[in-house]
Structures are given as C-alpha cells and as structure tokens.
Amino acid sequence: MTTQKKRIAIIGGGVGGLCLAQGLLKAGLDVTVYERDRTPADRLQGYRVHIDPHGARALHDCLPAPLWQAFLDTTGRGGQDFGFLTERLRTLALIETPAAADPADDHHSVSRITLRQVLLSGLDDVVRFGKTFERYERLSGGRVRLFFADGTNETADIVVGADGGNSRVRKQYLPHAERVDTGITTVAGKFPLTEASRKLLAPRLVEGPNSVIPPQGMGFFTAPHDLGTGPVRDDGIGGTEQEGALMDNTGSYILWAFGATSKRFPAGLSGMTGEQLKETVAGMIASWHPDLRRLVELSHPGTVSLLPIRTSIPIDPWPATTVTLLGDAIHSMTPMRGIGANTALRDARLLRAALTTGLTAGGDPVAAIARYETEMREYGFAAVRDSLRAAEQFVGDNRTARIGFKTFLRVVGHVPALKAKVFS
C-alpha cells in the first residue's frame, strides 16, 4: 500500500472535523468522517458564530473555491466594532475593527447551521451518518480498528478525534485530560431583527457586538447576525413568520447571552422551559436599560437555551502516535472571547498541512502529527486559559475590580494610542 492510500478516519462531523475533511479531500487524500447524527438535518440548532482571521484563513485554505465563496455569500453584515457598555447602555469604550482587504484575513458572522451546511457540501461519499464511535484498538502494522455502537467496525491508518468536549477518543487516548465545570452558567437567546424591531433598540445593539458590564456578579453579551432585508415579511414583533424564520435560522437576529455564577440563579434552573428561563433572566436584569430587557422579553422562547460553562484543563505533552485530536476534543474552552470554533478551524488547517506533507511526500505521518501537536498545544491551551480568564471576569463578584475595569475602559476609550496598544 502506498503512502497516498493511507486511510484517515475523522471521528465527529462538527466544524473542525468537516473543515479538516474538506482540506484532506482537496489534497487528494483518503478520508472518511464518522458522525453520530443520523442525517445532515439532525443538528438544526445553534447560534451565530464569529469567525476571526484564524478561522477565515482556515476555511479559505481548506475549502474548494466555490464553497469558500458560498461561505462569504452567507455571512451576516453586522459590524465588527466591539463595544463595552454599562447596564444603562452608556459607552465605556468602542474598539474599532477595520475591514481587511482580503476576506480570508477578516472577521465574519455566520449561522452555525449554515456554516455546517457549507462544510458538508460535496462530502456525500465522505461522511457516514449514524456512526456513534465507542472505542478503538491498535492492530499490528500500526493500523487502528474503530468500533461503533451499531456493531460495525472499520480500520484506518490515522484517527483524528474531532468529537467535541465529551470526546470518547480523548477519554481512551488521554484519560487524564480533564474537562470541568467552571461554576458559571449562561442563558442565551435570539431577538429577531426586522424593520420594526430595529426601531425598538439603541443603534449600538444593532451595529455590532457588545459586552455589557454591570456593577458585579454577572455579565451580558450581545451580537447581531444581520442578513439585511430578506424573504421574511415584517409583521412586527412576535409574528408567526418571524418566529418560523428565527427557529430555522433563515432570519436576522441579535444573539444575547446572560451569565452569572451558578449560585446566583434560582434552584431548578436545569429543568426550566425557554419561557421560564426568559422570565428568570428578565428578573435578574430588571433594573437595567429597557432596551436590554427588551432583547430578552421579545425573544421567542424556543430560541432560549441554558448553557453551563465547562473548560478543559491543560496537560503536559504526550508522545505522538497515529491517533490525534483537534478542537474541543482536546482544548475545550468557554464561549467567552468567541475563539472555540476558530481554534478548531485553526487546528484543521494546521493538521491538514501536516498530513498532506506526511502522506504525499514520503514523510513519516507520526512525525507530521508530532509537529502539529506541538504547535496546537501551545496556541490551543493558551486559548483555554484566556477564555477561562475572560469568563471569570465576565461574572466577577469583586465590585472594586469592576469599577477599576470600567475606569480603565473609559481612559482607553479617550486615548487612541493606548486603545490601539491594548487591543491590538
């Protein structure tokens, strides 16, 4: 068997795994994705994803040109300037993010569902649905046998665990790699953006992402996913057509996320309906600006979800083998800073380059994976630490620290040179 014929198995068809599959297929390598979802339509849920330049460059390099263009054609048109606001909607600082000349080096907003649909395009013969991975065993000659819940098994030369934060590949391969509860809980929802609803909000909430910083103990994030005028008829807030579009992610909306330490929420949170979660958050922000309360109160309850925040624990380097990991399977992080999906995409781009070199140029695939893991561990676990720090600051209970941070932001907002240095 020639090196070009080595089989690569990807466990998990999320953003990172599918991006890697596209890149490997583009390079002419033999790749199969094993996905536990029964059909491509099983995962029709989720919120907008902020794609940063790392993620954009990965998509550009891994996708064939028509799919890269399809991605660009489906991104939102909301601005990327980031606002820091008080709970009364006073601006502390606005961080400008100028558009890049090359879309592959720019920021984008995309529906998670739409992104997955783009990534699945052209992979009909690559992705096998209904394949829940259970375990693997090593065979003589370096091959790996994969076992699935339906009683079938497959063999591969290289296995990539891209099966998310609860990765079964990681649990077998690196059982000491932990993922823990941070003690922080968020509730997120979608406020539908229509011609009528835009007029109900301060312009800043529609123009770009914002971090709302109340006195202490909680935080609030907003981000528009704005597709402009579309096929949805504007009947005002709460109309049947808006709700339908919002539920299937064809309409524009503002994502909002409220976070606090778990002890601040009432008992029984995990069993609450979307409507009850809305009422809970509304009560906790009752003294805030009416526009922030409106975001919560006018969101369809079917879009409101409870999201406990977990994070991985960075671990020491391990010896490289023909089994490796990417994305949340190895460096699961909090959603704060919006870098989880982008780090997974960055992994996919790096691993694709490593495997392409290792399998098409007569190189050693294990050595190629070792190079990938060395670089991935550095930026991946750095992202985990940065994300956790941001999550802890988001819900910080130290009132003095909050006042100090707000003062710092006000100073930065009025000194362009300092702002450029701090937020470069």
C-alpha positions in Angstrom: 0.0 0.0 0.0 1.5 3.4 -1.0 1.6 6.3 1.4 -1.1 8.1 -0.7 -3.6 5.3 0.1 -3.4 5.5 3.8 -6.9 5.9 5.3 -7.7 8.8 7.6 -10.7 8.5 9.9 -12.2 11.6 11.5 -14.5 10.9 14.4 -17.0 13.7 14.6 -18.6 15.9 11.9 -18.5 19.3 13.7 -17.0 22.5 12.3 -13.3 21.4 12.9 -13.8 17.8 11.6 -15.6 18.8 8.5 -13.1 21.6 7.7 -10.3 19.1 8.0 -12.2 16.6 5.8 -12.6 19.3 3.1 -8.9 20.1 3.3 -7.8 16.5 3.1 -10.2 15.7 0.2 -8.9 18.8 -1.6 -5.4 17.5 -1.2 -6.4 14.1 -2.7 -6.1 12.1 0.5 -8.4 9.2 1.5 -10.6 10.5 4.3 -13.8 9.3 6.0 -15.8 11.1 8.6 -17.9 9.1 11.1 -20.7 11.2 12.6 -23.2 10.1 15.2 -26.1 12.2 13.8 -28.4 10.1 11.8 -28.8 12.7 9.0 -27.4 16.1 8.0 -30.6 17.7 9.3 -30.3 16.4 12.8 -28.3 19.4 14.2 -30.6 22.3 13.1 -29.9 24.4 16.1 -27.3 26.8 17.4 -26.4 30.5 17.4 -24.3 32.7 15.2 -20.5 32.0 15.1 -17.9 34.8 15.0 -15.2 33.7 12.5 -12.0 35.6 13.2 -9.0 35.8 10.8 -7.6 32.4 12.0 -10.9 30.7 11.2 -11.3 32.6 7.9 -7.9 31.7 6.7 -8.5 28.0 7.6 -11.8 28.0 5.7 -10.1 29.7 2.7 -7.3 27.2 2.6 -9.3 24.0 3.2 -12.4 24.7 1.1 -12.6 24.5 -2.7 -13.1 27.9 -4.2 -16.9 27.6 -4.8 -17.5 26.7 -1.1 -15.3 29.5 0.1 -17.5 31.8 -1.9 -20.6 30.2 -0.6 -19.4 30.8 2.9 -18.8 34.5 2.1 -22.2 34.8 0.5 -24.0 33.6 3.6 -22.2 35.7 6.3 -24.0 38.4 8.1 -23.4 42.1 7.5 -23.3 43.3 11.1 -20.3 45.5 12.0 -17.3 44.1 13.9 -16.5 47.1 16.1 -16.7 45.9 19.7 -18.5 47.9 22.4 -18.0 47.9 26.1 -21.2 49.2 27.7 -22.7 49.7 31.2 -26.0 48.1 32.0 -27.5 51.5 31.4 -26.1 51.4 27.8 -23.5 54.1 28.4 -20.5 53.5 26.2 -17.2 52.8 28.1 -15.1 52.2 25.0 -15.6 51.3 21.4 -12.9 49.1 19.8 -12.8 49.7 16.1 -12.0 46.7 13.8 -11.3 47.9 10.3 -12.2 45.6 7.5 -9.3 43.7 5.9 -8.6 43.9 2.2 -8.7 40.1 1.9 -11.8 38.4 3.2 -9.6 35.5 4.3 -8.0 37.8 6.8 -11.2 39.4 8.0 -13.9 38.8 10.7 -17.3 37.3 9.7 -20.6 36.4 11.4 -22.3 33.2 10.2 -25.1 31.0 11.4 -23.6 27.8 12.9 -26.2 25.8 10.9 -25.3 27.5 7.7 -21.6 27.0 8.2 -22.1 23.3 8.8 -24.2 23.0 5.6 -21.4 24.7 3.6 -18.9 22.4 5.2 -21.0 19.3 4.4 -21.3 20.2 0.7 -19.6 17.8 -1.6 -18.9 15.2 1.2 -21.7 12.8 0.4 -19.2 10.0 -0.1 -17.0 11.0 2.8 -19.4 11.5 5.8 -21.1 8.4 7.2 -24.0 9.3 9.4 -25.4 7.3 12.2 -22.0 6.1 13.3 -21.6 6.5 17.1 -18.0 5.8 18.0 -17.4 3.6 21.0 -13.7 2.7 21.2 -10.6 1.7 19.2 -7.9 -0.9 19.3 -4.5 -0.9 17.8 -3.6 -3.6 15.2 -0.3 -5.0 14.1 1.3 -2.9 11.4 0.2 0.3 13.0 -3.4 0.3 11.9 -6.3 1.1 14.1 -9.7 -0.6 14.3 -12.7 1.5 15.2 -15.8 0.1 16.9 -19.3 1.7 16.6 -22.5 1.4 18.5 -24.3 -0.3 15.6 -22.0 -3.3 15.9 -19.8 -2.4 12.9 -16.1 -1.7 12.8 -13.7 0.0 10.4 -9.9 0.2 10.1 -7.8 3.2 9.4 -4.1 4.2 9.4 -4.7 7.6 11.1 -7.5 8.5 13.5 -8.5 12.1 14.3 -10.7 12.7 17.3 -12.9 15.7 16.5 -15.8 14.5 18.6 -16.2 17.5 20.9 -15.9 18.3 24.6 -17.1 14.8 25.6 -14.7 13.1 23.2 -14.7 9.3 23.5 -11.4 9.3 21.6 -9.8 11.6 24.2 -11.2 9.6 27.1 -9.5 6.4 25.8 -6.3 8.0 24.4 -5.6 10.6 27.1 -7.8 9.6 30.0 -6.0 12.1 32.3 -7.2 15.0 30.2 -10.0 16.5 32.3 -12.9 18.8 31.4 -14.5 20.5 34.4 -17.5 22.7 35.3 -16.4 26.3 35.8 -19.3 27.1 38.1 -20.6 29.6 35.6 -24.0 29.3 33.8 -25.3 31.3 30.8 -28.7 31.7 29.3 -28.7 32.6 25.6 -31.5 33.6 23.2 -32.2 35.3 19.9 -34.0 38.6 19.4 -35.5 38.7 15.9 -34.2 41.6 13.7 -36.9 43.1 11.4 -37.6 46.6 10.2 -40.0 47.1 13.1 -37.8 45.5 15.8 -34.7 47.6 14.9 -36.5 50.7 15.9 -37.0 49.4 19.4 -33.3 49.3 20.2 -30.4 51.7 20.6 -28.4 51.7 17.4 -25.3 50.3 19.1 -27.0 47.0 19.8 -27.7 46.5 16.1 -24.4 47.8 14.8 -22.0 45.3 16.3 -21.1 43.0 19.3 -21.0 44.4 22.8 -20.0 43.3 26.3 -22.3 44.8 29.0 -20.6 45.3 32.3 -22.9 45.7 35.3 -21.6 46.5 38.8 -20.7 42.9 39.8 -21.5 39.3 39.7 -23.0 38.9 36.2 -22.4 39.8 32.6 -24.3 40.2 29.3 -23.2 39.9 25.7 -24.9 40.9 22.5 -24.0 40.3 18.9 -26.1 40.9 15.7 -26.3 38.3 12.9 -27.7 40.7 10.3 -28.6 39.3 6.9 -30.2 42.5 5.8 -33.6 42.5 4.2 -34.7 39.0 3.4 -37.7 36.9 2.5 -39.4 37.2 5.9 -42.4 39.5 5.9 -42.2 42.2 8.6 -45.3 41.8 10.7 -43.7 43.4 13.8 -42.6 41.5 16.9 -43.8 38.1 17.6 -45.5 37.4 14.2 -45.7 33.8 13.1 -43.3 34.3 10.1 -40.6 35.9 12.2 -40.8 33.1 14.7 -40.5 30.5 12.0 -37.6 32.2 10.4 -35.9 32.6 13.7 -36.3 29.0 14.6 -34.8 27.7 11.3 -32.1 30.4 11.3 -33.1 32.0 8.0 -33.7 35.4 9.6 -31.6 38.1 11.1 -31.3 38.3 14.9 -29.3 39.6 17.8 -27.8 36.9 20.0 -27.8 37.7 23.6 -26.2 35.8 26.5 -26.6 36.4 30.2 -24.1 34.9 32.5 -23.5 34.6 36.3 -22.1 32.2 38.8 -24.4 29.2 39.2 -25.2 30.2 42.8 -26.8 33.4 41.7 -29.5 31.6 39.7 -32.6 30.1 41.4 -32.9 26.4 42.1 -34.3 24.2 39.4 -32.7 26.1 36.5 -31.8 23.0 34.5 -35.5 21.9 34.3 -36.9 25.3 33.2 -38.6 25.9 29.8 -37.4 28.6 27.5 -40.2 30.9 28.7 -39.2 30.3 32.3 -35.5 31.0 31.5 -36.6 34.2 29.9 -38.5 35.2 33.0 -35.6 34.3 35.2 -33.1 36.5 33.3 -35.7 39.3 33.0 -36.0 39.4 36.8 -32.2 39.4 37.3 -31.8 42.4 34.9 -35.0 44.3 36.0 -33.0 47.5 36.8 -31.1 47.6 33.5 -31.7 49.7 30.5 -35.2 48.9 28.9 -33.5 48.0 25.5 -31.5 45.2 27.2 -34.6 43.9 28.9 -36.5 44.1 25.6 -33.9 41.8 23.9 -34.8 39.1 26.4 -38.5 39.7 26.7 -39.2 39.7 23.0 -37.1 36.7 22.1 -39.0 33.6 21.1 -38.8 31.1 24.0 -37.9 28.3 21.6 -34.5 30.1 20.9 -33.6 30.4 24.6 -31.2 27.8 26.0 -29.3 27.1 29.2 -25.6 26.7 28.7 -23.5 25.5 31.6 -19.9 26.6 31.0 -17.1 23.9 31.1 -13.4 24.0 30.3 -10.6 21.6 29.7 -7.5 21.5 31.9 -4.2 22.0 30.0 -2.0 18.9 30.2 1.7 18.1 29.6 2.8 17.0 26.1 2.3 13.3 25.2 4.1 11.1 22.7 2.7 11.4 19.2 1.1 8.4 17.6 -1.3 7.8 14.6 -4.2 8.9 16.9 -4.6 12.7 17.4 -7.2 15.2 18.5 -8.5 18.6 17.4 -10.9 21.3 18.6 -13.0 20.8 21.7 -11.9 17.1 21.9 -8.5 18.3 23.3 -8.8 22.0 24.2 -12.5 22.6 25.1 -12.9 26.2 26.3 -15.6 28.6 27.5 -17.5 30.5 24.9 -16.1 33.8 26.2 -14.0 35.6 23.6 -15.6 33.5 20.9 -12.5 31.6 20.0 -13.5 27.9 20.4 -14.7 27.3 16.8 -11.9 29.4 15.4 -9.3 27.4 17.3 -10.8 24.2 15.9 -10.6 25.6 12.4 -7.0 26.6 13.0 -6.3 23.0 14.1 -7.9 21.7 10.9 -5.7 23.9 8.7 -2.5 23.0 10.6 -3.3 19.3 10.7 -4.3 19.3 7.1 -0.9 20.8 6.1 0.9 18.3 8.4 -0.8 15.2 7.0 -0.6 16.4 3.4 3.2 16.7 3.8 3.5 13.5 5.8 1.4 11.3 3.4 2.2 12.7 0.0 5.9 13.5 0.2 7.1 10.1 1.6 7.4 11.5 5.1 6.6 10.0 8.5 2.9 10.6 9.4 3.7 10.3 13.1 6.4 12.9 12.8 4.0 15.1 11.0 1.4 14.7 13.7 4.0 15.5 16.4 4.7 18.8 14.7 1.0 19.5 14.5 0.5 18.7 18.2 3.5 20.7 19.4 2.1 23.9 17.8 -1.5 23.1 18.6 -0.9 22.6 22.3 0.8 26.0 22.5 -2.0 28.1 21.0 -4.8 25.8 22.0 -4.1 25.7 25.7 -3.3 29.4 25.6 -6.8 30.0 24.2 -8.2 27.8 27.0 -6.5 29.9 29.7 -7.5 33.2 28.0 -11.1 32.1 27.6 -11.4 31.0 31.2 -9.9 34.2 32.4 -12.5 36.1 30.3 -15.3 34.0 31.7 -14.2 34.7 35.3 -14.0 38.4 34.6 -17.4 38.3 32.9 -19.1 37.3 36.1 -16.7 38.8 38.6 -18.0 39.4 42.1 -15.4 42.0 43.1 -17.1 45.3 42.9 -13.9 47.3 43.3 -12.3 45.4 40.4 -15.4 46.1 38.2 -15.1 49.8 39.0 -11.4 49.8 38.2 -12.0 48.0 34.9 -14.7 50.4 33.8 -12.4 53.3 34.7 -9.6 51.7 32.6 -12.0 51.3 29.6 -13.1 54.9 29.8 -9.5 56.0 29.8 -8.6 53.7 26.9 -11.7 54.9 25.0 -10.4 58.5 25.1 -6.7 57.8 24.3 -6.4 56.4 20.8 -2.8 55.4 21.1 -3.4 53.5 24.3 -6.5 51.8 22.8 -4.5 50.7 19.8 -1.8 49.2 22.0 -4.1 47.5 24.5 -6.5 46.0 21.9 -4.0 45.3 19.1 
